[in-house]
Amino acid sequence: MRTGPSILREALTPLQYLELRRSPVLDGAGVPAGRGSAVVLVPGFMCSDRLLAPMRGWLRRVGYRSHGAGIGRNTGCAEHEVGRLQRSVERLVETEGRPVSLLGYSRGGSFVRVLAARRPELVNGIVTLGTPSLDPRCVHLAVAGPTIAITALGSLGVPGLLRLQCFTGACCAEFREDLQRPLEPSVGYVAIRSDRDGVVDHRYTPDAGAQHVEVDSTHAGYLANPRVLLAVAHALRSFGEPSTPSTTTTTKRARGARA
């Protein structure tokens, strides 16, 4: 973990909420309209689907069918959480009959990137918000306290929490490997980031496979910033209309995918 960003920047987050309330973007003005495609929103560490509910509601207003990830508070082993997310996305794709888009906030962005690497036939494109894409440890020391506490409890046997071996051991070895794996060309990838992010130090986590979009936002403010909402809408629209995969292709990839 690094001390690069200044956590004091996060004190400006309430101003971004006030700015959004006054912005015409909140009502969809100037926003590229969606075309009814499905988007799954994945929360960050110690967050839940409830935190992303306002963004899901906004996406519905501008033309998307948005869904929660259904993975709880995102405090568990990364490999386990990605497995839960994969099952949720598989059910949605079966219902939709076509790939879906994924949007991940902070740690949730690492999950959508890994899922897209493993199961590209499920994913039309991914958007990450303030995610330390290639190294989840590149965060401010101020967030280390809760992480260490949760990891300690998990290592002592409390179920559903991170354990020490999740960072260096075998349980999440495939997750760490897939986090570095290039995505298929068919999967769009937009990483939204900010130099004013007071939690994640993006200087150490550039992902060459992503289209990087720089915004002016705090880390907590990604979810309530008109510039971020516009960037999300443009990213989702850039993925185009998801095509319905052929049964042969989907079956072949699904059989070869890791559980």
N, C-alpha and C positions, 0 to 999 in steps of 0.2 A: 504494500500500500504506500502511496506517495502523498506528500503534503502540498503538491503543486497548486491546485486551485485554492482560492480563499473562500472558506465556508461563509464568511460574512456577506458575500454576494447574495446569498439566499434570502437575506432580509428584504431584498427588493421584490420578492415574489408577490406580496399583496398588491403592489402597484400594477403588476401584469393582470391580475384578476380584475382590477378596476378598469384598466385599459380595454379588456375584452368586453366588459359590460357596455362600454360606450362604442364599441367597434361595430360597423355594419356587417363585418364578417360573421358575427354571431347569428345573424339572420340569413346568412348565405349570400350576401351581396358581393359580387365580384369573385365568387367561388366557382371553379369548374364543377358542374353538376355530375354526380355519379350516375351510373346506368343500372342501378339495382343489383350490383354484384355484392357478394358477401365478404365481410372483413371481420377477423377475429382479433380482439385487443387483449394483450397479455400484460398484466401488471408487473411492477418492479418488486424488489426485495421488501418484505414486510408490508406489502400492499395487497389489495384484493380487487376484485372486479368492481366493487362499489366505487373505488377511487376513479376509475375510468368511465363511470356511468355518464357523466356530463359529455365526454367526448363521443361516446357511443350514441347518445341522443342527438348530438350535433351532426354526426355522420348520417344518421337516419334522415335528418331534415334536409341534407344536401344530396340525398339520393342513393345511400348505401344501406344494405341490410347488415347491421353491426351486431356482433355477438361477444359475450364474455368468454374468457378462457376456461373457467371452471376449475382452477387449480388452487383455490384457497388463497392464503396469505403469502405464498411464494417464499417460504422459509425452509423448504426441504432440500434434500439432495438434488442436484441439478439433473442427474440422469433420471431419477424418479419423476421429477416434475415435467421433464420433456416427454417422458412416456405418457403421463396423464394428458398433456397437451396434444400429443399425437393422436391419442384415442378420441379426444374431443373433436379434433379437426377431421379425422377419418369419418366420423359420424356425420359431420356437416357436409363434407364433400359428397358422401353417399346421398344425402338429401338433395343437395344442389345439383348433382350430376356434372360438376365441373370444378376445377381448382378454385381456391379462395385466396384472398390476400391476408397477410398477417401484419399486425402492428404491435411492436414490443417496446415497452417503456423501461429504460434502465436495464436491470437484470433480465427483464422479460425479452429485451431485444436479443440477448445472447441465446435465449431459448428458441426464438423464431428463426434465427440464423442456423442453428444446429438442425432444427426440424427441416428447414428448406434444403440443407445439404444432404440429409438422409432420405427425404421423401419428396423430391422435386415434383413428382406427378401430382402431389396434393396442393402445390403452392403456385399461385399466379405471380406473386411478388411479395417482398417484405419491406416494411418501413421500420427503422429503429429510431427511438427518441432518447438521446443522452445516454447511449449504451457504450460501455468500454468494450468495443466489439471483440478485440483479439486478446485482451488481458483483463479479466474481471477484477484484478487486484489494483488497478490504477484508479483508486478512489481516495478521497480525503481521509485522513486519520480520524476525523470526527465521527465517521460512520463505522469505525473499527470496533468501538465499544459494543454496540448491539450485535454485530457480527460475531465477535469473540464470545459473547455471552450465550448466544444461540448455539454456536458451534460446541461450546463446552457442555451445554445441556444435552445436545444431540449425542456427543461422544460418551456421555454418561448413561445413555440409553433412553432418553426421552424420545418417543416416536415422532416422526414427521418433521424433524429438524436436521439441519446440516450437521455433519460430523467432520472431524479433522481430516479424515481420509478422503473427503470429497474434494479437497484442494490438491492433494498430492498422491492419493492412493489409487487403488484399482477400480473402486466403485464408479468413478467419473472419468476414467482414463479415455474412454471412447468419446465422451462429451468434449473433453479438452482437445482431442484430436480432430473431431468434426467441426469444432469452433474455428479451426485454422483451414479447413478444407474449402477450396474454391467452389462456388455455386455453379450449377448448370446455366448455360447462356439463356435458357428459356425462363429463368427466374429473375424478375426485376429486383433490384436492391438499392434502396435509397436510405442513407444514414443522415439523420438530422442532428446537428450538434451545435454547440455554442461556446465561444471563448469566455463567456460570462458564467458558464456552468460552475457552481461552487462545490460540486461533489466529484465529478469525473474529470480527470485530466486527459483531454482528448489528444494532447500532443504525443502521447505514448501509445495510442490505440488506433491509428489509421488503418482502415481495411481497404487494400488496393482494389478489391472487387466491387466496392460500393460507389455509387454516385453520392458524393458528400454535399450536403446543403447546409450552409452556415446561417444561423439565425441569431437574434439578440435575445437571449433568454437565460434565466436561472434554471437550475435542475428541476426544482419543484414546479417552475413556471411553464415547462413544456406542455403541461396539460391545460393551461389557461392563458394562452398567448396567441393573439390573432395571426402573428407571422408564422407561428408553428402550425396552426390550423390550415392556413393557406398552403404551406409547404406540404402538409399531409395530403390535402386534396389534390394538389398537382402531382404528387408522387403516385397516388392511387390511380389517377387518371392516366398516367404515363404507362401503367402496366397494360392498358388496353383491355379488350374484352377477353375474359378467360375462355379458352376453347374446351370443348368436351373431349377428354382423352379417350382414345380407343380402348376397348375392353382388353385387347391383347397387350397393349403397352402397359396399362395400369397393372394388370395381373402379373406381368413379368417383373416389373419394378418392385411391386409389393412383396413378391416372394423372395426377392434378393435383399430386401431392406432389413436392417437390424430392428429388433423388437423395441 
